[in-house]
Amino acid sequence: MPSTVPICVGLVERIGLDDAIIKHKIYNGSEEETLKFTLDIPDQETGLNEVNKLLTHTHFGVIKNTDEIAAVGHRVVHGGEFFSTTTIITPEVKEELKKTFQLAPLHNPSSYKGIEVAEKIFANATQVAVFDTAFHQTMPAEAYRFALPTSYYKDYNIRSYGFHGTSHKYVSEQANTYLGKTDTNIISIHLGNGCSITAIKNGQSIDTSMGFGPLSGLIMGTRTGDIDPTVIFYLVNTLGYDIEQVSNLMNKRSGMQGLTGYSDMRDITKAINEGDAEAKLAYDMYAYRIKKYIGSYAAALNGIDAIIFTAGVGENDVMVRQLVCENMEYLGITINTEENSTRKPGLREINKPDAKVKVLIIPTNEELEIANQCFALLQ
């Protein structure tokens, strides 16, 4: 750092299984070397120790020992109301992190474990927490409060927090650089297996679609997005579901998976091309939900300078971008069909030349954003 070019990247997948996968790629000038193998990795500590072996390997390594690592950045999904900025991890911070476990029981306990393991392996490094929710801490109360009795907010911290903040922050800053100004109204649309949309005014989040947890808002790969809460009462009181069954239905069996049988947009596109009417309806629903949010955020922002498509679906799915942007002329959104259909690397415009609103594809880079925030914090 501050160079943005990585010297190695990697991933450990399927931790807890005997066929876990480790990928490790090193960059040597213009050449790349990649390792990929399976291994029994029962827990995070085993996984990170294997990573350390690769980082210090005589051929595939990029450091001599862990003392060369100055900082380790940890993505923490939920910071609650405790953390609004990137934070150096201290014993006091770790105690506060424990209080967020109830807000993100599937994510934050694992993040905490990762921190403790990294403290052992990279003992001389500064451990830094980067929170998915931090970027959204600038939302005004009228955006983040729910219409529940005030005590539920004050006593239990029940409010909208928002997620994908690291991604939305990164791509919106890239957009501001491209536009050559910071006093902007931007709508950032992160479309992957999880999806969210954020209204960003002058570099600050003022509203976002995900709320108390990452279930609300846009239709996602396996998650419902917004749904009438009365459906939950009906499932429980009339159909006999318990709360765990409801959670499993709405988090893992709904969204595009529930509508089509597929969670991967490539499979759904193939089904549409083969004449599957349900797959086409699902695509239309997916795009329509995004359009509704664009309209509401255009009102909240009092106009739009740019719309950003990012993440796996946002960056690569031509049809989604086309469906979202068509029939939006009233808001100044018009799309160049040829540009939208042409694959190009990096940031690019896909709006018509005379369009009032820029429509941008910006590849997200959450790892770089985490690294940048760690580097800035340590200066």
C-alpha positions as CSV (number, residue, x, y, z in Angstrom):
1,M,0.0,0.0,0.0
2,P,-0.9,2.6,-1.2
3,S,-0.5,0.6,-4.5
4,T,-3.8,-0.9,-5.4
5,V,-2.2,-3.9,-7.2
6,P,-2.4,-7.1,-5.1
7,I,0.6,-9.4,-4.8
8,C,-1.6,-12.4,-4.0
9,V,-5.2,-13.2,-3.6
10,G,-6.9,-16.3,-2.2
11,L,-10.0,-18.0,-0.7
12,V,-10.8,-20.8,1.7
13,E,-14.2,-22.3,1.1
14,R,-16.3,-25.0,2.7
15,I,-14.7,-24.6,6.2
16,G,-16.0,-27.4,8.5
17,L,-16.1,-30.0,5.7
18,D,-13.4,-32.6,4.8
19,D,-13.4,-31.4,1.2
20,A,-12.7,-27.7,1.9
21,I,-11.1,-25.8,-1.1
22,I,-8.1,-23.5,-0.9
23,K,-7.3,-21.2,-3.8
24,H,-4.1,-19.1,-3.8
25,K,-2.9,-16.9,-6.7
26,I,0.4,-14.9,-6.8
27,Y,1.3,-12.2,-9.2
28,N,4.9,-12.0,-10.5
29,G,5.0,-9.0,-12.9
30,S,2.7,-9.9,-15.8
31,E,2.6,-13.6,-14.8
32,E,0.2,-15.4,-12.5
33,E,0.6,-18.7,-10.7
34,T,-2.4,-20.4,-9.1
35,L,-2.8,-23.2,-6.6
36,K,-6.0,-24.9,-5.9
37,F,-6.5,-28.0,-3.7
38,T,-8.9,-29.7,-1.3
39,L,-8.1,-30.3,2.4
40,D,-9.9,-31.2,5.6
41,I,-10.4,-27.8,7.3
42,P,-12.5,-28.3,10.4
43,D,-12.4,-24.7,11.6
44,Q,-11.3,-21.1,10.9
45,E,-8.0,-21.5,12.8
46,T,-7.0,-24.5,10.7
47,G,-7.9,-22.5,7.5
48,L,-5.9,-19.4,8.5
49,N,-2.9,-21.5,9.4
50,E,-3.0,-23.1,5.9
51,V,-3.2,-19.6,4.5
52,N,-0.2,-18.6,6.5
53,K,1.7,-21.6,5.1
54,L,1.0,-20.4,1.6
55,L,1.9,-16.8,2.3
56,T,5.3,-17.9,3.6
57,H,5.9,-20.8,1.2
58,T,9.4,-20.9,-0.4
59,H,7.9,-20.7,-3.9
60,F,4.3,-19.6,-3.7
61,G,4.8,-17.3,-0.7
62,V,5.0,-13.5,-0.8
63,I,6.4,-12.8,2.7
64,K,9.1,-14.4,4.8
65,N,7.2,-14.4,8.1
66,T,4.0,-12.9,9.6
67,D,5.9,-10.0,11.1
68,E,5.8,-8.4,7.7
69,I,2.1,-7.9,7.9
70,A,1.2,-4.5,9.3
71,A,-2.5,-4.8,9.4
72,V,-5.3,-7.4,9.0
73,G,-8.6,-6.1,7.9
74,H,-11.7,-7.9,9.1
75,R,-15.1,-7.6,7.3
76,V,-17.7,-7.5,10.1
77,V,-21.3,-7.6,8.8
78,H,-23.1,-5.8,11.7
79,G,-21.7,-3.0,13.8
80,G,-25.1,-2.1,15.3
81,E,-25.1,1.5,16.7
82,F,-21.8,0.8,18.5
83,F,-19.6,1.3,15.4
84,S,-20.0,3.9,12.7
85,T,-16.4,4.0,11.4
86,T,-13.5,1.6,10.6
87,T,-12.0,0.7,14.0
88,I,-8.8,-0.7,15.5
89,I,-9.7,-3.8,17.4
90,T,-8.9,-3.5,21.1
91,P,-10.0,-5.6,24.1
92,E,-12.7,-3.0,24.7
93,V,-13.9,-3.1,21.1
94,K,-14.1,-6.9,21.3
95,E,-16.4,-6.6,24.3
96,E,-18.6,-4.2,22.3
97,L,-18.5,-6.6,19.3
98,K,-20.0,-9.4,21.5
99,K,-23.1,-7.2,22.0
100,T,-23.8,-7.3,18.3
101,F,-24.0,-11.1,18.2
102,Q,-27.8,-11.0,18.7
103,L,-28.1,-8.6,15.7
104,A,-26.3,-10.9,13.3
105,P,-26.2,-14.4,14.8
106,L,-25.2,-16.0,11.5
107,H,-22.3,-13.7,10.8
108,N,-20.8,-11.7,13.7
109,P,-19.8,-14.7,16.0
110,S,-17.8,-16.1,13.1
111,S,-16.2,-12.7,12.4
112,Y,-15.3,-12.5,16.1
113,K,-13.7,-16.0,15.9
114,G,-11.8,-14.9,12.8
115,I,-10.4,-11.9,14.7
116,E,-9.2,-14.1,17.6
117,V,-7.5,-16.5,15.2
118,A,-5.8,-13.7,13.3
119,E,-4.6,-12.2,16.6
120,K,-2.7,-15.5,17.2
121,I,-1.2,-15.9,13.7
122,F,-0.5,-12.3,12.9
123,A,0.5,-11.3,16.5
124,N,2.4,-8.1,15.5
125,A,-0.2,-6.8,13.1
126,T,-2.9,-4.2,13.9
127,Q,-6.3,-5.9,13.7
128,V,-8.9,-3.6,12.1
129,A,-12.7,-4.1,11.8
130,V,-14.5,-2.7,8.7
131,F,-18.3,-2.8,9.2
132,D,-20.8,-3.4,6.4
133,T,-23.3,-1.2,8.4
134,A,-20.9,1.7,9.0
135,F,-21.5,3.5,5.7
136,H,-25.2,3.6,6.5
137,Q,-24.8,5.3,9.8
138,T,-25.3,8.6,8.1
139,M,-28.9,7.8,7.4
140,P,-31.3,10.3,9.1
141,A,-33.7,9.0,11.8
142,E,-36.7,9.3,9.5
143,A,-35.0,6.7,7.2
144,Y,-33.7,4.3,9.8
145,R,-36.4,4.2,12.4
146,F,-39.3,1.8,12.3
147,A,-42.9,2.8,13.3
148,L,-42.7,0.6,16.5
149,P,-43.1,1.9,20.0
150,T,-40.0,4.0,20.8
151,S,-38.9,1.7,23.6
152,Y,-38.1,-1.0,21.0
153,Y,-35.6,1.2,19.5
154,K,-34.1,2.6,22.8
155,D,-34.1,-0.7,24.7
156,Y,-33.4,-3.3,21.9
157,N,-31.8,-1.2,19.1
158,I,-34.4,-2.3,16.6
159,R,-33.9,-0.1,13.6
160,S,-32.7,-0.2,10.0
161,Y,-29.0,-0.7,9.7
162,G,-28.3,-1.5,6.0
163,F,-25.7,-3.8,4.6
164,H,-23.2,-4.0,1.6
165,G,-21.9,-0.7,2.9
166,T,-18.3,-1.4,1.9
167,S,-19.4,-2.1,-1.7
168,H,-21.7,0.9,-1.9
169,K,-19.0,3.2,-0.5
170,Y,-16.4,1.9,-2.9
171,V,-18.4,2.2,-6.1
172,S,-20.0,5.6,-5.2
173,E,-16.5,7.1,-4.6
174,Q,-15.4,5.7,-8.0
175,A,-18.5,7.3,-9.5
176,N,-17.7,10.7,-7.9
177,T,-14.1,10.5,-9.3
178,Y,-15.5,9.7,-12.7
179,L,-18.0,12.5,-12.6
180,G,-15.4,14.9,-11.3
181,K,-17.4,16.2,-8.3
182,T,-18.5,15.2,-4.9
183,D,-21.8,17.1,-4.6
184,T,-23.7,14.2,-6.3
185,N,-27.0,12.3,-6.0
186,I,-26.2,8.7,-6.7
187,I,-28.2,5.5,-6.6
188,S,-26.0,2.4,-6.1
189,I,-27.5,-1.0,-7.0
190,H,-25.6,-4.0,-5.6
191,L,-26.9,-7.1,-7.3
192,G,-25.4,-10.5,-6.4
193,N,-26.9,-13.4,-4.5
194,G,-27.7,-10.7,-2.0
195,C,-29.1,-7.5,-3.3
196,S,-29.4,-4.0,-2.0
197,I,-29.9,-0.4,-3.3
198,T,-28.7,2.7,-1.6
199,A,-29.4,6.4,-2.0
200,I,-26.2,8.4,-1.7
201,K,-26.1,12.2,-1.4
202,N,-22.8,14.0,-1.5
203,G,-21.0,10.8,-0.6
204,Q,-23.2,9.8,2.3
205,S,-25.8,7.1,2.5
206,I,-29.3,8.6,3.3
207,D,-31.4,5.5,2.7
208,T,-30.9,1.8,1.8
209,S,-33.1,-1.2,1.1
210,M,-31.8,-3.7,3.6
211,G,-32.9,-3.0,7.2
212,F,-32.6,-4.7,10.6
213,G,-31.2,-7.7,8.8
214,P,-30.3,-8.5,5.2
215,L,-33.7,-9.9,4.2
216,S,-35.7,-6.8,3.2
217,G,-35.7,-4.7,0.0
218,L,-34.9,-6.2,-3.4
219,I,-35.7,-9.7,-4.6
220,M,-32.5,-11.8,-4.1
221,G,-31.1,-15.2,-5.1
222,T,-32.9,-17.0,-2.3
223,R,-34.4,-14.2,-0.1
224,T,-37.8,-12.7,-0.5
225,G,-36.9,-9.0,-0.1
226,D,-39.9,-6.8,0.9
227,I,-43.0,-8.8,1.9
228,D,-46.2,-8.0,3.7
229,P,-45.6,-9.1,7.4
230,T,-49.2,-10.5,7.4
231,V,-47.9,-13.4,5.3
232,I,-45.8,-14.4,8.3
233,F,-48.8,-14.4,10.6
234,Y,-50.7,-16.5,8.0
235,L,-47.9,-19.0,7.7
236,V,-47.8,-19.4,11.5
237,N,-51.4,-19.2,12.5
238,T,-53.1,-20.8,9.5
239,L,-50.6,-23.1,7.9
240,G,-48.9,-24.2,11.1
241,Y,-45.3,-23.1,10.4
242,D,-43.0,-22.5,13.3
243,I,-40.6,-19.4,13.2
244,E,-37.6,-21.5,12.1
245,Q,-39.6,-22.8,9.1
246,V,-40.6,-19.2,8.2
247,S,-37.0,-18.0,8.5
248,N,-35.8,-20.9,6.3
249,L,-38.5,-20.3,3.7
250,M,-37.8,-16.5,3.4
251,N,-34.0,-16.7,3.6
252,K,-33.2,-19.9,1.7
253,R,-36.1,-21.0,-0.4
254,S,-37.6,-17.8,-1.8
255,G,-36.4,-15.1,-4.1
256,M,-35.4,-16.2,-7.6
257,Q,-34.9,-19.7,-6.3
258,G,-38.5,-19.9,-5.1
259,L,-39.9,-18.4,-8.2
260,T,-37.9,-20.4,-10.8
261,G,-36.1,-23.2,-9.1
262,Y,-32.7,-21.5,-9.8
263,S,-30.8,-18.9,-7.8
264,D,-28.2,-18.3,-10.5
265,M,-29.2,-15.7,-13.0
266,R,-27.4,-17.5,-15.8
267,D,-29.6,-20.5,-15.3
268,I,-32.7,-18.4,-15.2
269,T,-31.6,-16.6,-18.4
270,K,-31.2,-20.0,-20.1
271,A,-34.7,-21.0,-19.0
272,I,-36.1,-17.7,-20.4
273,N,-34.4,-18.4,-23.7
274,E,-36.1,-21.9,-23.7
275,G,-39.5,-20.3,-23.3
276,D,-40.0,-20.7,-19.5
277,A,-42.8,-18.2,-18.7
278,E,-42.3,-18.4,-14.9
279,A,-38.6,-17.5,-15.3
280,K,-39.6,-14.5,-17.5
281,L,-42.1,-13.4,-14.8
282,A,-39.4,-13.7,-12.1
283,Y,-37.0,-11.5,-14.1
284,D,-39.8,-8.9,-14.6
285,M,-40.5,-9.0,-10.8
286,Y,-36.8,-8.6,-10.0
287,A,-36.4,-5.6,-12.3
288,Y,-39.7,-4.0,-11.3
289,R,-38.7,-4.0,-7.6
290,I,-35.5,-2.2,-8.5
291,K,-37.4,0.3,-10.6
292,K,-39.7,1.1,-7.6
293,Y,-36.8,1.8,-5.4
294,I,-35.1,4.0,-8.0
295,G,-38.3,6.0,-8.1
296,S,-38.6,6.4,-4.3
297,Y,-34.9,7.3,-4.0
298,A,-35.1,9.8,-6.8
299,A,-37.7,11.5,-4.7
300,A,-35.6,11.3,-1.5
301,L,-32.5,12.7,-3.3
302,N,-34.5,15.3,-5.2
303,G,-32.9,14.1,-8.5
304,I,-30.3,11.7,-9.8
305,D,-26.9,12.3,-11.3
306,A,-25.9,8.7,-11.7
307,I,-27.1,5.1,-11.3
308,I,-24.5,2.4,-10.6
309,F,-24.8,-1.3,-11.3
310,T,-22.3,-3.4,-9.4
311,A,-21.6,-6.9,-8.1
312,G,-21.9,-10.2,-10.0
313,V,-25.4,-9.7,-11.5
314,G,-25.2,-5.9,-11.8
315,E,-21.9,-6.0,-13.6
316,N,-22.7,-9.0,-15.9
317,D,-26.4,-9.3,-16.6
318,V,-27.4,-7.4,-19.7
319,M,-31.1,-8.2,-19.4
320,V,-31.5,-7.0,-15.8
321,R,-29.9,-3.7,-16.7
322,Q,-32.1,-3.4,-19.8
323,L,-35.3,-4.1,-17.9
324,V,-34.5,-1.8,-15.0
325,C,-33.6,1.2,-17.3
326,E,-36.3,0.9,-19.9
327,N,-39.4,3.2,-19.7
328,M,-37.6,5.5,-17.2
329,E,-37.3,8.5,-19.5
330,Y,-39.3,10.7,-17.1
331,L,-36.4,10.5,-14.7
332,G,-33.9,11.2,-17.4
333,I,-32.7,7.5,-17.6
334,T,-32.1,6.2,-21.1
335,I,-29.9,3.2,-21.9
336,N,-27.7,2.6,-24.9
337,T,-28.6,-0.9,-25.9
338,E,-25.4,-1.6,-27.8
339,E,-23.2,-0.3,-25.0
340,N,-25.2,-2.3,-22.5
341,S,-24.7,-5.5,-24.5
342,T,-21.0,-5.1,-25.0
343,R,-18.6,-6.5,-22.4
344,K,-15.8,-4.2,-21.5
345,P,-13.5,-4.2,-18.4
346,G,-13.6,-1.5,-15.7
347,L,-15.9,1.4,-15.2
348,R,-18.1,2.4,-18.1
349,E,-21.2,4.3,-19.2
350,I,-24.1,2.5,-20.8
351,N,-26.5,5.5,-21.0
352,K,-27.3,7.3,-24.3
353,P,-24.9,10.3,-25.0
354,D,-27.6,12.9,-24.3
355,A,-29.0,11.2,-21.2
356,K,-29.6,13.4,-18.2
357,V,-28.6,10.6,-15.8
358,K,-25.4,8.6,-16.1
359,V,-25.9,4.9,-16.0
360,L,-22.6,3.3,-14.9
361,I,-21.3,-0.2,-14.5
362,I,-18.6,-0.2,-11.8
363,P,-16.9,-3.4,-10.7
364,T,-17.0,-3.5,-6.9
365,N,-13.8,-4.3,-5.0
366,E,-14.6,-4.8,-1.3
367,E,-11.1,-6.2,-0.5
368,L,-9.5,-3.1,-1.9
369,E,-11.9,-0.9,0.0
370,I,-11.1,-2.8,3.3
371,A,-7.4,-2.4,2.6
372,N,-7.7,1.3,1.8
373,Q,-9.6,1.9,5.0
374,C,-7.0,0.0,7.0
375,F,-4.2,1.9,5.4
376,A,-5.9,5.3,6.0
377,L,-6.5,4.4,9.6
378,L,-2.9,3.6,10.3
379,Q,-1.4,6.7,8.7
